[in-house]
Each structure stands twice: as structure tokens, then as C-alpha cells.
Amino acid sequence: MAPALLILLWATVILKADLLPDKKSALLLPPTNFTITVIGLAQVLLCWEPNPDQEPKNVELGYHVRINAPQEEDYETRNTESKLVTVLHQGFSASVQTIPWDGHSLLPSDWVSAELKAPPGSPGTSIMNLTCTTNTIFNNSNPLRPYQVSLHCTWLVGKDAPEDTQYFLYYRYGSMTEECQEYRKDTLKRNIACWFPRTFISSRGSDSLAVQVKGSSKHTIIKTFDQLFALHEIDRINPPENVTAVIEGSGLSIQWKKPVSAFPIHCFEYEVKIYNTRKNYFQTEKITTNAFISIIDDISKYSIQVRAAVSSVCRQMGFWSEWSQPLQVGNDDQKPFTEWFLIVLMATICFILLIFSLICKIGHLWNRLFPPVPAPKSSIKDFFVIVNSEKTVSSETEIEVISYVEEPGFETLEDSVF
């Protein structure tokens, strides 16, 4: 009995050992020939190959890609190559490992890495504060592409860039790359802004816009600078067109046309601003149609403005356009009834007072109603009269005529002869 049990136990151990996975065959091997190649402005291609020694052959393989610089990013793919749009002036590095794609319980392989060195250049010589904006214009001459997108970019000169530094701007959208031909310069004749009247950019597209600025100098190597822009973040929408407003009774009706844009009419939302000039009051309304009706409570003059933005229905929400030119409606000269009543009342009171004043003056009623107060007699006049009288007594032959010019408020003294 004992030998039989031993034989059975030994067979069980052998069977379990056969069922255990081979560690060598269960280990996934890392990809080979991993390379990073620049294929365009701010664009790289990552390539690798499956490990030829990978076992077992029947396992579906995938790959885990990790971007290490300039920003960390992870994603998985079954392909053996991957295109990326990224800035490169700070260098670029990535890693990749083999992973099971069919849910098999195999452990991932080790990582393999590759990198691109940052372009050469002296610190502080690349441009700073790069900003770009796009704007859509209508082009009658090209019926196949009636809407053209312009591009305008500005920047600051590097803080340590030599005075002879000159900068040159390029942009890439999709597979098209173009160099700037129209620059604006500073006082040292260095390029600080660029203007593309027409570009290959699609205002309704979703690709990122890549912009790169290189530089040259006789004294040092100028560092390259590149930057990515999302179109919805830099697109400057045109204001609505043909804004009209009509006042009918107590209703204010406003209408307009959609901005010049490749987006259809249903892709826009609007803000309407109504300013009551007499009350100094603003009313702002947000709507999705190109018409608005408001009830006005009095007679006044109004200033109307409208602005637009592409709604999230058609793309990511961007910035609002500028306000349309102010449109004036109404009549500021018209006054409410209460104001007219007060004006007429004050004018009537003033007119009655004026007529009463004229009647009093003509009829000498003023002096009768308000007689003047008599002034006190002057003691100086009495003194001179007494002195002259004494002279007359002392000399009978002397005749003196005393006369006075009566001042206002004094009594009249008759001429006396002694």
C-alpha cells in the first residue's frame, strides 16, 4: 500500500511541474532598433521593431510608449511606429516596451529609450513671448476656397541676443510649411513681428499650428524656439455684420448677419448689448439666434452692439469677437410727459412774475407800496447857518447869500437875504 501511495504522489508532482509555465517563454522581450527622427517642423517619427527572439510566437503583442521630455505622456499602440507633434527646442526623449495585447497574463518587457538633443545655441538668445492670432477673410477670386485665413505673430527679442541678431519665422499646418515674407522691425532693424495675408490654415480644422523662430548672428549661435497653438485659442472671430435695429411702439427689434467665417450659421452664439443713454443703463443678453426683441419702458436713445463666438457645438469654445460698431436708435430729444409738465409749469410761473413786475413799475405802485425811509438831518448844515447869521448881525452893510445844493435825503433850504 505504501509503495503505491509514493508512486501516486510522485506522479502528481511531475504533472504539476509540467503544467508550470516556462519562465523563459513567458518573458516578453523589449523592441529593437528604436529610433526618433525629425520629419517636419515640430514633428517627430518614433520607429521600432519586434524582438525576433520573442517566444511564444502566437502571442499578440502591443507596445506601451512613454514620452519623457519635453512633457510626460503615455499611450498604447499595436503599430511599430508613431508620429508626434511636439516642441523640440528643449530636446525630446521617449521609451517603449512590449506588452501583451490580447489580455494574456504576461509581464511587460523592459524599456528601451532614445532621445534627441536640444538644438545648439547660447542661452537667452531665443525669442520670448511668442503670440499668434488668426483671422478669416472672404476671397471672391477663389470660389473653391472662398475663405482665407491670415496669420499674425509677434515676439520679443531674447534678453541676451546680440544687437545684430535677426529672426526668421516659419509655420507648419498639416503637411504644409511656409516661411514669413512680411516682417515688422524694431529700432535696430530686428524682426519682431510677422504677417501672412493668406495661409494654408483651415479655420475649421482641428490640427495644431506649429510655429518656429530661428535666428542668426555673427557673434554667437541663436537658439531656436518653437511653439504649438490650438486654433480655437488663437482664432479672432469677426464681429457680426449688417446690424439693424427698429423701434416699434415699446418694442426694440434687432437683427444681424453671421460673421465672415467658414463655419455655418448654426455654429455661432451671440451677445447683444443695449445701452440706454438717458438712464446710463446697460442690458446684455446671450442668445443663439441672429435676432433679438426687447421691451423698452420709455422713450430714449439706445446704442446697440453685438458680438459673436463659435459655440461648442462645432468646436472647442474660443474667444468672443470684438463688438460691432455702435448703432444709435431712438430720439433723445423726446421727453416723458412728467418732464414736459414740469418745464411748462416753471415757464408759466416765471412769465406771471415778469408781467406782475412790469405792471407795478408802470403804475408807480412800487414806491407807494414801499416808500423810501427819510434820512436824518445833517448837523453840519445847521452849524453853517448859525455862523452866517452871526456875520449878518455884526455888519449891516454886508449882504451874504447862502445857498445849498440839496443832497438826496436832506430838506431844501430857501435862499435868504440879510
NUDOGU-929496 format. One record per atom (N, C-alpha, C): x, z, y; residue in one letter. Coordinates in pm, whole numbers, plus 32768, in hexadecimal, padded with zeros to 4 digits. Layout:
BEGIN
XZYA/...
END
This chain:
BEGIN
805380007F88M/800080008000M/80578000807DM/80BF8052807DA/8118805C80F1A/81607FD9810CA/81967F9580A8P/81D77F1480C5P/81787EAE8100P/80FB7EB280D4A/809A7E528109A/807F7E6C819DA/80757EED81C4L/805F7F0E8251L/80D47EE482A8L/814C7EF78276L/81C27ED082C1L/81C67E3982D8L/81A37DEE826FI/81A47D5D827BI/813C7D3082E2I/80C47D7182E1L/805A7D4E8342L/80857D6E83D0L/80C67DE183E6L/80F57E06846CL/815F7DA6849CL/81B77D7E8448W/82217D20846DW/81E67C988495W/81837C6B844EA/81447BEB846FA/80FE7BF184F7A/80C17C648516T/807E7C738598T/80E27C6C860AT/81547CAE85F9V/81BC7CAB8662V/81F17C1E8676V/82067BD4860CI/82387B4A8616I/81D27AF3865DI/81517B058641L/80E87AB4867EL/80E07ACD8715L/80E87B4F873CK/80E47B6F87CAK/815C7B358813K/81CD7B3487D3A/82467AFC8811A/82377A678825A/81F47A2387C8D/81E0799387D6D/817E79758849D/812079D2885FL/80BD79BB88C8L/80F079D78953L/815C7A238962L/81937A4089E5L/81C979C18A26L/81B379B08AAAP/81E579378AEDP/827B79398AF7P/82B478C28AF1D/834478B28B04D/836578C28B98D/83B379258BB5K/83D4793F8C40K/841778C88C82K/846578818C37K/84AA780E8C70K/844877A08C92K/83E477898C37S/8384771E8C50S/831C77478CB8S/830277CA8CCEA/829E77F68D2DA/82D377FB8DBBA/835177F08DD1L/838B77FA8E57L/838677728E9CL/8344776E8F16L/833F76F28F64L/83C276E18FB0L/83F376698FB4L/8472764B8FF6L/845A76169083L/84B1763690E1P/849F760A916CP/84B17573917BP/8474753991E5P/848574A891FEP/85187487921AP/853874089213T/85C073D9922FT/85BD737492A2T/8633735C92DBN/864672FA9347N/85E7731193BCN/85DD738C93E9F/858673AE945AF/85CE738894DCF/858D7330952DT/85C9730195ABT/85637307961BT/859673129697I/8543730E9711I/857A729F976AI/8525723E978FT/855071CB97DDT/84F871BC9859T/853771A298CBV/84EC71869946V/84BE70F49941V/843970DF9948I/84037057993EI/83C1702B99C0I/83BF707F9A25G/8382705D9AA4G/839270CE9B06G/836070B79B80L/8366711D9BE6L/831371969BB9L/835672099BA7A/831672859B7AA/82CE72719AF5A/830B72279A9AQ/82CD720B9A19Q/8338720999ADQ/831F724E993DV/837F725698CFV/833A7234984CV/838C720B97EAL/835D71EE9763L/83A872489701L/835D729796B2L/839672EC964BL/838672A595C4L/83F372979579C/83EF725394F7C/843772A8948EC/840572A39412W/844672E593A0W/841B72A0931FW/845A72C692B1E/843A728B922FE/842372FA91C9E/83CA72E19166P/83B7734590FCP/8439735790ADP/844C73CE907CN/84C473E9902CN/84BA739F8FA6N/851C734A8F86P/851472FC8F09P/851C73528E8CP/854D73CE8E96D/855A74248E21D/84E2747F8E0ED/847874648E5BQ/840574BC8E54Q/83C074B18DCDQ/83A475228D8CE/835A752D8D0FE/82EB75968D22E/827B75898CE6P/824D75178C96P/822374A38CEFP/8221742D8CB5K/820473B48D02K/816F73A48D22K/811A73E88CD7N/808A73D38CE7N/804B742F8D50N/809A747C8D99V/806674D68E00V/805A748A8E84V/7FE374948EC5E/7FD174568F49E/801874A98FB2E/806F74698FFFL/80C074B09060L/808F749890EFL/80A074FB9142G/808774F091D0G/80FD752E921BG/80F4752F929FY/8166756092EEY/813275B49363Y/8179761D937AH/815D767793E9H/81C9765F9454H/819C762F94CAV/81F876109538V/81EF767E95A0V/826076AD95CCR/826577149635R/82BE76E596A7R/828276DC971FI/82CF76BB9797I/8308773D97D0I/8389774297DFN/83CC77BC980FN/83E277BB98A6N/8401774798DDA/841B773B996DA/83F176AE9998A/83BC769D9A11P/83B876FE9A7FP/834777659A74P/82E1774B9A23Q/827677AA9A0EQ/825677B0997AQ/823678289949E/8217783998BCE/818F77FC989AE/818E77B69829E/8113777597FBE/811E77609765E/80B07771971CD/80AE775F968AD/803B77039664D/805576AD9602Y/7FEA765C95CAY/8015762C9540Y/7FB475FE94F1E/7FCD75CF9469E/7FA6753C945EE/7FEC74F49408T/7FD3746593F6T/7FFD743A936AT/7FC473CD933BR/7FED739292BCR/804E731F92D2R/805D72F39351N/80B77285936FN/814772B59372N/81A07258936CT/823072789373T/826B725293FAT/8214723C945DE/8242722694E5E/81D572559546E/81FE727395C0S/81A072A89623S/81D1728596AES/8177724F9703K/81977231978EK/816572A397E6K/81B872C69847L/8194733298A2L/81B173099931L/81587332998CV/816F73229A1BV/819673AA9A52V/820D73B49A8AT/824074349AB8T/82AB741F9B22T/82C274869B73V/832F747E9BD5V/83B374929B8CV/8419744D9BBDL/849A744E9B77L/850E747E9BCDL/84F7749E9C4DH/856874C19CA3H/85A4754A9C80H/855A759A9C2EQ/858F76199C00Q/85C176139B70Q/85C3759C9B35G/85E7758D9AA9G/856D759A9A50G/857F757999CFF/850F757C9971F/8546759F98E8F/850075F4989FS/852776179816S/84AA762F97C4S/84B276109741A/8441761F96E6A/8473763C965AA/8419766F9606S/8437768D957AS/83C3765B9525S/83DF764094A3V/837976119448V/8395764C93BEV/832A766A9373Q/8337769C92EAQ/82CD76599293Q/82E576569211T/8287761E91B1T/822376899187T/81A376649181I/813976C09156I/80E0767890F2I/809C76C29098P/803C7683903DP/7FBE765C908BP/7F8C75E49075W/7F1975B490C2W/7E9575C49075W/7E9B75D28FF3D/7E2175D48FA2D/7DF676618F7FD/7E2676C48FC7G/7DFD774D8FABG/7E47778C8F37G/7EAD774C8F03H/7EFB77838E95H/7F4477FF8EC5H/7F5278608E70S/7F9078DF8E96S/802778D88E8DS/806078758ED3L/80F278688ED9L/8122789A8F60L/819478D98F61L/81CB790D8FDDL/8207789D9032L/81FB78A490B8P/8238783D910DP/82CF783A90FCP/830877C79121S/839977B89117S/83DE77FB918DS/845F77F8918CD/84AC782591FFD/849B77C19272D/84BF77EE92ECW/84B577999363W/853177429371W/851E76C993A6V/858D767793D5V/8573765A946AV/85DB765594BBS/85CB764B954DS/862075DB9585S/85F775AE95FCA/8642754A9649A/8626756596DDA/867C75329735E/8669754B97C3E/86A574DA9817E/867174D39893L/86A8747B98F9L/86E074D39968L/875974B89990K/8795750599FCK/875574DF9A82K/8754753E9ADEA/872375209B65A/877C74B99BA7A/8743745E9BF6P/879473F99C3BP/87FB743D9C95P/886E73FD9CABP/88D674399CFFP/88AC743B9D92P/88EA74959DDDG/88CC749D9E6DG/88EE75279EA2G/890E752C9F22S/893175AA9F63S/88B375FA9F80S/88B7767E9F6AP/884276D19F86P/881A76CAA01AP/879A76CCA034G/876776CCA0BCG/87647645A100G/878175D9A0B6T/87827554A0F4T/87037504A0D7T/86B5752DA073S/863A74E4A055S/85D07504A0BES/856A74B0A0C5I/850074C4A128I/84B27542A10BI/8463756FA16FM/840E75E4A160M/838175C3A190M/83217610A15DN/82957608A18BN/825D757AA186N/8269753BA113L/822F74B6A100L/819874C0A0F6L/81507477A14BT/80BF7471A147T/809373DFA14BT/802B73C0A0FFC/7FF87336A0FAC/7F607337A100C/7F2772D0A13DT/7E9672BEA142T/7E75722CA126T/7E017215A0EAT/7DD0718EA0D1T/7D4E717AA11ET/7D3070FCA13BN/7CB670DAA183N/7C887050A157N/7C05703EA149T/7BCD6FC0A119T/7B9D6F6CA18FT/7BBF6EECA18EI/7B926E8EA1F4I/7B4C6E18A1AFI/7AF46DD4A1F8F/7AAC6D62A1C1F/7AF76CE2A1E1F/7B076C8CA17DN/7B536C0FA18BN/7AF86B99A168N/7ACB6B51A1D0N/7A726ADFA1B9N/7AB96A68A178N/7B3C6A60A189S/7B8569EAA15BS/7B9969E7A0C4S/7B806A56A07FN/7B956A5A9FEEN/7B156A889FA9N/7ABC6A2C9F83P/7A3E6A549F45P/7A4F6A989EBEP/7ABE6A7B9E78L/7AD66ABB9DF6L/7B006B4C9E05L/7B3B6B6D9E76R/7B656BF69E91R/7B456C179F22R/7AC66C309F3FP/7A9E6C409FCCP/7AD06CC1A00CP/7AF26D249FBDY/7B1E6DA49FF4Y/7BB46DB59FDCY/7BFE6DC8A047Q/7C8D6DDDA040Q/7CAE6E6DA068Q/7D136EA5A026V/7D3C6F2FA040V/7DC26F2FA088V/7DC76F72A0FBS/7E446F82A144S/7E837009A121S/7F047014A13AL/7F4E708FA11BL/7FA670B4A191L/7FA07133A1B8H/7FF37164A226H/803771E5A1FAH/80BB71EBA205C/81097261A1DCC/8165728DA24EC/8177730FA25AT/81D37349A2BCT/822873B2A278T/829C73D0A2B2W/82F67436A27BW/83547469A2E8W/839D74D3A2C7L/8402750BA31FL/848C74EFA2E6L/84EC74DEA33DV/857774C6A314V/85AF7545A2D5V/86007536A26BG/863F75A9A22BG/869075FCA28EG/86897680A27FK/86C976D9A2E1K/876076CAA2E4K/879D769DA276D/882E768BA271D/885775F8A268D/87F9759FA286A/88187510A27FA/886C74E6A2F8A/88D47494A2E5P/89247463A356P/88D0740FA3B4P/890073FEA42FE/88B373B5A494E/88A47322A471E/88FE72EBA420D/88F4725DA3FDD/889D7245A381D/885A72AEA350T/880772A0A2D7T/87927241A2F2T/877971ECA292Q/87057193A299Q/86B671A0A217Q/863171A8A224Y/85DA71BCA1B0Y/8588713DA195Y/8566712BA114F/851A70B7A0E8F/84AF70E6A085F/843370BBA09DL/83C270EBA04DL/838E707E9FEFL/836870AB9F76Y/832B70549F11Y/82B0709D9EDAY/824C704F9EB0Y/81DC708B9E69Y/81C2703B9DEBY/8188707E9D88R/815F703B9D0CR/80D270669CEAR/807D70049CCFY/7FF6701E9C9FY/7FDE6FC49C26Y/7FC370039BB3G/7FB96FB69B38G/80406F799B16G/80416EF89B05S/80BE6EB19AE4S/80FD6E719B5ES/80C06E7E9BD4M/80F16E3C9C4DM/81436E9D9CA2M/81B86E6E9CCDT/82106EBB9D25T/822C6E679DA1T/822C6EA89E16E/823E6E619E94E/82946EB59EF3E/82EA6E719F3FE/833F6EB39FA2E/83036EA4A02DE/83106F0CA07DC/82D86F09A104C/83246EA6A15CC/82D86E61A1B4Q/83126E01A211Q/82FC6E29A2A3Q/82A06E84A2BDE/82806EADA346E/829B6F42A356E/83066F62A3A0Y/832E6FEDA3B4Y/831D7017A445Y/830B709AA458R/831470D7A4DDR/83907130A4DFR/83DA712CA54EK/845D716DA555K/845D71E0A5B8K/84BE723BA5A6D/84D172A7A606D/8535727DA671D/855F72DCA6C5T/85BA72BAA734T/8642728BA703T/866972B2A689L/86E87284A64FL/86D67208A5F9L/866171C8A606K/8640714DA5BEK/863F7160A526K/861A71D8A4FBR/860A71F2A46BR/857771E1A446R/855C71A6A3D4N/84D37190A3A8N/84907215A388N/841D722EA3C6I/83D472ACA3B0I/83427293A38CI/83167217A385A/828C71F8A360A/82867168A32EA/8222714EA2DAC/821370C8A29FC/818170A1A29EC/8168701EA2AEW/80E06FEAA2B4W/80D56F6FA25CW/80766F75A1FBF/80526F01A1A8F/7FC66ED5A1D0F/7FB66E66A217P/7F2F6E39A23DP/7ED96E19A1C3P/7F176DE2A15AR/7ED06DC1A0DFR/7F276DEAA068R/7EE66E20A003T/7F2F6E4F9F8DT/7EEA6E1E9F0ET/7F276E419E9CF/7EEA6E269E1AF/7E966E9C9DEAF/7E836EFD9E3DI/7E3A6F769E17I/7DA46F579E0FI/7D646F8C9DA9S/7CD26F809D9BS/7C9370039DCAS/7C3C6FF99E2ES/7BFF70739E64S/7BA370B79DFFS/7B77706D9D9AR/7B2170A89D33R/7B7070CA9CB5R/7BF370B79CB9G/7C4670D29C44G/7C5F71679C30G/7C9271869BBAS/7CAE72129B97S/7D43722B9B7FS/7D9571C39B85D/7E2571D69B70D/7E6272229BE4D/7ECD72699BC7S/7F1772AD9C31S/7F6A72499C80S/7F7B72669CFFL/7FD172169D55L/805B72579D59L/80C0720B9D32A/8149723E9D32A/819272079DADA/81CF725E9DFAV/821972389E72V/82A7726D9E66V/830772199E85Q/8395723F9E7EQ/83DB72179EFEQ/843172709F30V/847F72559FA9V/851272679F88V/855D71FB9F97K/85EE71FF9F83K/86337200A00BK/86B3721DA00BG/86FD7222A088G/878B71F0A077G/87C971CFA0E7S/885571A1A0E6S/889B71D7A162S/891D71F0A153S/89717220A1C0S/8A0171FFA1A2S/8A5171ECA20AK/8AE071D1A1F8K/8B2E7250A1D9K/8AEF72C3A1F0H/8B3A7340A1E4H/8B20738CA163H/8AAC7377A124T/8A8D73C1A0AAT/8A227378A05CT/8A0973A79FE1I/899F736E9F8EI/891C73B69FAEI/88B573699FD0I/883373A09FF5I/87DF73B19F77I/87A774279F65K/875574419EEFK/86D073F69EF8K/86A573C59E86T/862373819E7BT/85B473E99E70T/854173C69EA8F/84CC741E9EA0F/845473CB9E76F/840673FF9E14D/838A73BB9DEDD/831974219DDED/82A073ED9DECQ/822A74449DEBQ/81B373F69DB7Q/8159743D9D70L/80DF74019D3AL/8067742E9D8DL/800973D19DA4F/7F9173EE9DF1F/7F1673C49DA1F/7EB4741D9D9BA/7E3073F89D66A/7DE173B29DD4A/7DA6733F9DB5L/7D6672EE9E1DL/7CF573389E64L/7CA873889E1CH/7C3773CC9E5DH/7C6874349EC2H/7CE6745F9EB7E/7D1B74C39F12E/7D5674869F92E/7D7174049F91I/7DAF73C6A007I/7D5A7357A043I/7CEA7337A004D/7C9672C8A035D/7C4A72F5A0B1D/7C5C72AFA11FR/7C1672CDA19DR/7B9B7272A1A6R/7B2772ADA189I/7AAA7262A187I/7A847239A216I/7A4F71BFA224N/7A1F7190A2A7N/799C71D6A2CBN/798171E8A34CP/79017222A375P/788E71C3A355P/781471F5A34AP/779F719EA337P/7792713CA3ACP/775370CAA391E/77457061A3F6E/76B47057A427E/76A6701CA4A0N/76236FFAA4DAN/75C27071A4DAN/75EF70DFA513V/75987154A51DV/7530713BA58AV/74B0714CA569T/7443713CA5C9T/73EB71B7A5C5T/73AC71D6A637A/73537249A640A/72DF7228A69DA/72657251A677V/71ED7236A6C5V/719A72B6A6CAV/716772D6A743I/710E7347A755I/70807313A760I/70287342A707E/6F9A731EA708E/6F49739FA70AE/6F1673C1A781G/6ECE743EA790G/6F2C74B4A77FG/6F117507A71BS/6F677579A6FES/6FC37560A687S/6FCD74E2A65BG/702274C0A5E9G/709C7471A614G/71107493A5DBL/718E744EA5F3L/71B8740AA571L/71BB7385A570S/71DB7336A4F9S/726672F9A509S/72BF7312A4A6I/734B72E3A4ABI/73667290A42EI/73A9721FA440Q/73D171C8A3D1Q/745E7194A3E7Q/74A07168A37AW/75277132A383W/754570E1A304W/75B8709DA307K/75E77050A293K/76607097A255K/7676707FA1D4K/76E570BFA18EK/776A7092A1CAK/77D470E1A1BBP/785770BAA1F1P/788D703CA1AFP/78EE6FFEA1F0V/79376F8EA1B2V/79866FC6A13DV/795F6FA2A0C4S/799C6FDAA04BS/79756F869FD3S/79CC6F889F6CA/79AB6F449EF0A/79476F919E9EA/792D700E9EBFF/78CA705E9E77F/783D70329E9FF/77DF702D9E40P/775570089E62P/770F70789EAFP/7698705A9EDFI/765270B49F3AI/762F71399EFAI/7616713C9E75H/75ED71B99E35H/7662721B9E22H/76DC71EF9E42C/775172459E2FC/776F729E9EA7C/771C72999F0FF/773D72E29F8AF/76DB73539FA3F/770E73BC9FE2E/76BA7423A01DE/76E17431A0AFE/76857466A0FFY/76967462A191Y/767A74EAA1CEY/76B174FCA245E/7690756DA29BE/76617536A321E/75EE7567A350V/75B5753DA3D1V/75BF75B3A432V/75F67599A4A8K/76037601A50DK/75B075DAA587K/75527631A5ACI/74F9761BA61EI/75167687A685I/753A765CA6FEY/755D76BBA769Y/74F676B2A7D9Y/74B27721A7F3N/7454772BA862N/74A27750A8DFN/74B176F2A93BT/75077707A9B0T/74CE776DAA10T/7448777CAA17R/740D77DAAA75R/7419786AAA44R/7406787EA9C1K/740E7904A987K/74997925A951K/74F478C2A950N/757A78D6A919N/75737908A889N/752678BFA839Y/750978E9A7B0Y/752D7879A74EY/7578789BA6E1F/759E783BA67AF/75477850A5FEF/751E77E0A5C2Q/74D977E1A542Q/75227781A4E4Q/755077B3A471T/759B7760A411T/75517762A38CT/753B76E9A355E/74F476DBA2D6E/75467684A277E/754A76A9A1F6K/7590765BA18FK/75287617A137K/75347591A129I/74D27543A0DDI/751B74D9A08BI/74D2749AA02ET/750B74329FD8T/74D173A89FF4T/7475739DA054T/743C731CA07AT/747372F4A103T/74577277A12AN/748A7247A1ABN/741D7248A217N/73C372AAA211A/735C72BCA276A/7338734FA27DA/730F737AA2F7F/72EE7407A30BF/72867412A379F/7223746AA366I/71BA7483A3C9I/71B87518A3EBI/71B77535A46BS/71B675C0A499S/714675D4A4FES/710D764AA501I/70A5766EA560I/70E776B1A5D9I/70CE767BA650I/710676B5A6CAI/70987703A711I/70BB7777A747D/705677D1A77DD/704077C3A813D/70927777A858D/707C7765A8E8D/70BB76E2A915D/70A876C4A993I/70DF7649A9CCI/716C7667A9FEI/71CE761FA9CBS/72597636A9F3S/72AB75BBA9D0S/732A75C5A9E8K/7387755AA9C5K/73D87585A94CK/73EA7529A8ECY/742D754AA86EY/74A674EFA85AY/750E7529A81CS/758574DEA7F5S/758A74DBA75CS/758F7463A721I/75877452A68FI/760D7421A65AI/763E745FA5EDQ/76B67431A5A7Q/76A37440A510Q/76E373E4A4C4V/76D973E4A432V/776473CFA3F7V/77817412A387R/77FD73FBA33DR/77DF73F1A2A8R/784073BDA25BA/7827739EA1CDA/789A73CEA176A/787C73DBA0F4A/78E173F9A08EA/78B273BEA00AA/791273979FB6V/78EF73669F31V/78CB73DF9EDBV/785673DC9E9DS/7827744F9E51S/786974549DC7S/785774C69D87S/789174DB9D02S/784C74879C97S/77E174429CBAV/779E73EA9C5AV/77FA73759C33V/784C73479C92C/789D72D09C7BC/793272EE9C6CC/7962735C9CA2R/79ED73849C8FR/79FB74149CBDR/7A73744A9CB0Q/7A8974D29CE2Q/7A7374D79D79Q/7A3975469DA4M/7A1775559E31M/7A9475579E86M/7A9175089EF2G/7B0275049F4EG/7ADF753F9FD4G/7B1B750AA03DF/7B05753EA0C4F/7A9374F2A108F/7A577532A16CW/79F174F2A1BEW/7A31748EA21DW/79E6742AA242S/7A1473C9A2A5S/7A107409A32FS/7A4173C0A392E/7A2E73EAA41CE/799A73DAA441E/796E7423A4A7W/78E57414A4D7W/78D5738CA51BW/78607354A50FS/784172D8A557S/783F72F3A5EDS/78447288A63DQ/783E7299A6CDQ/77B972D9A6F7Q/77BB7335A758P/773E7378A780P/76D67314A7B2P/765D7324A786L/75EC72D1A7AFL/758B7328A7FFL/756F7302A87CQ/751B7351A8D5Q/748B731DA8D2Q/742C7378A8BDV/739E7355A8C0V/735473C2A90DV/72DC739FA940G/728D73FFA98EG/72AA73F2AA22G/72657443AA73N/7272743FAB04N/728374CCAB37N/72F774E8AB70D/7315756EABA2D/72CD758CAC25D/72997522AC6AD/72557537ACEAD/71C9756FACD8D/718D7559AC65Q/7107758BAC4CQ/710C7621AC37Q/70B5766AAC80K/70B276FBAC7AK/70337728AC33K/703A7796ABEDP/6FBF77CFABB4P/6F5F77F9AC22P/6EDC780BAC00F/6E75782AAC63F/6E9378ABACAEF/6EC67910AC6AT/6EE17990ACADT/6F4B7980AD19T/6FB0792EAD00E/70187919AD64E/6FDF78D0ADDEE/6F8A7869ADC6W/6F4E7822AE36W/6EF4787FAE88W/6EA878D7AE47F/6E507933AE8DF/6E9D7990AEEAF/6F0D79C7AEBAL/6F5D7A20AF0CL/6F9979D6AF84L/6FC6795CAF6DI/7001790EAFDAI/6F9978F3B047I/6F2078C7B020V/6EB678AAB081V/6E8B7928B0CBV/6E81799AB085L/6E597A18B0C5L/6EBC7A42B130L/6F3F7A3EB112M/6FA57A64B173M/6FA37A07B1EBM/6F927986B1D4A/6F8C7927B243A/6F147940B29EA/6EA07963B264T/6E28797FB2B3T/6E3B79FBB30BT/6E757A65B2D3I/6E8C7AE0B31FI/6EEA7AC6B394I/6F547A7CB37BC/6FB27A5CB3E7C/6F6F7A09B456C/6F1779ADB42FF/6ED27959B492F/6E7379ADB4E8F/6E2A7A08B4ADI/6DCD7A5EB4F9I/6E197AB5B55CI/6E897AF0B531L/6EDA7B42B58CL/6F0F7AF0B601L/6F367A74B5E9L/6F6A7A1FB653L/6EFC7A00B6B9L/6E8379DDB68CI/6E1479BFB6E7I/6DF07A3AB73BI/6DEC7AB0B6FCF/6DCA7B2AB745F/6E317B47B7B1F/6EAF7B30B797S/6F197B46B7F9S/6F0B7AE8B870S/6EE87A6AB856L/6ED57A0AB8C3L/6E5E7A30B91AL/6DF07A5DB8DFI/6D7A7A84B92DI/6D997AFBB987I/6DE27B5BB950C/6E067BD0B9A1C/6E5D7BABBA18C/6EB77B4FBA06K/6F117B27BA72K/6EC87ADBBADEK/6E6D7A83BAB4I/6E247A33BB17I/6DC57A8CBB68I/6D827AE7BB2EG/6D207B3ABB73G/6D597BB4BBB5G/6DDB7BC0BBC5H/6E1E7C34BC02H/6DF07CB6BBC3H/6DC77CADBB46L/6D997D26BB03L/6E0C7D80BAD8L/6E7F7D46BAD1W/6EF07D95BAA0W/6F147E04BB03W/6F1E7DDCBB89N/6F417E41BBEFN/6ED27EA7BC02N/6E567E7ABBEBR/6DE67ED8BBFAR/6DE27F3CBB87R/6DFD7F09BB15L/6DFB7F64BAA2L/6E747FBFBA9EL/6EE47F8BBAD0F/6F617FD9BACDF/6FA17FD3BB57F/6F6D8024BBBEP/6FA58022BC46P/7032805ABC46P/7088802BBCA9P/7111805DBCAEP/711580EABCE3P/716F8139BCB7V/718081C4BCE3V/71CF81C3BD64V/719C8203BDD9P/71E78201BE58P/72668253BE4FP/72CC8223BE91A/734D8267BE8EA/734F82D4BEF8A/739F833CBEEEP/73A883A7BF55P/73E78373BFD5P/73BB83B5C04EK/73F2838BC0CEK/748483B0C0D8K/74CB8360C123S/755C8375C131S/757883D8C1A1S/75BF8441C188S/75E884A4C1EDS/764D846BC24DS/76948405C222I/76F983C7C279I/76B58382C2EDI/7642833DC2D5K/75FA82FBC342K/75CB8361C3A9K/759483D5C37FD/7565843DC3DBD/75D78472C431D/764B847EC3FBF/76BE84B0C444F/76E28453C4B7F/76E383D0C49DF/77048371C507F/769A836EC575F/761C8384C558V/75B18385C5BCV/75C283FBC61AV/75E18473C5E6I/75F384EBC63AI/766784D9C697I/76D784A3C668V/774E848FC6BCV/772F8431C72EV/76EE83C4C715N/76CE8362C77EN/766D839BC7E6N/761483F3C7B9S/75B58430C818S/75FE848AC878S/766184D7C84EE/76AE852DC8A4E/76F984DCC90CE/772B8469C8E6K/77728415C946K/771483E5C9B3K/769883CAC997T/76388399C9F9T/76178403CA61T/760E847FCA37V/75F084ECCA94V/76618503CAF6V/76DA84FCCACCS/774D8516CB22S/776584A9CB87S/77388436CB6CS/775183C9CBC9S/76D3837BCBD9S/76938391CC50E/7613834DCC66E/762682BACC7DE/76988292CCB0T/76AC8204CCCDT/76D381B5CC52T/76F981FCCBE8E/772881B5CB6EE/76B08197CB17E/76A28121CAF8I/763380F6CAA1I/766F80C3CA1EI/764380F9C9B7E/767980D3C933E/760580ABC8D8E/7618803CC89BV/75B3800BC83DV/75E28026C7B1V/7590806EC76EI/75B18090C6E1I/7557803EC687I/75967FF5C62CS/75497FA5C5CAS/75847FB8C540S/75317FB3C4E2Y/755B7FC5C456Y/752B7F4DC404Y/757C7F2CC3A4V/75507ECAC33EV/751E7F18C2C8V/74A47F0AC2AFE/74657F5DC248E/74967F35C1BDE/74C97F99C17CE/74EF7F84C0F0E/74737F90C099E/74757F56C021P/74037F65BFC7P/73EC7FF7BFA7P/73728025BFB7G/734F80AFBF97G/7352810BC00FG/738080DAC089F/7383812EC102F/73118102C15EF/72E08163C1B2E/72778143C213E/72B180F6C287E/726080A3C2CCT/728D8051C33CT/728680A2C3BDT/72F580A3C407L/72FC80EBC487L/72E98088C4F9L/728280A6C552E/7266804DC5C2E/72D78056C629E/72F17FE3C676D/73567FE2C6DFD/732A8040C751D/738B808FC781S/736E80F0C7EES/73C680D3C864S/738F80E5C8DBV/73DC80D2C957V/73D78156C9A3V/744B8186C9CAF/74528204CA14F/747D81E8CAA0F/
END
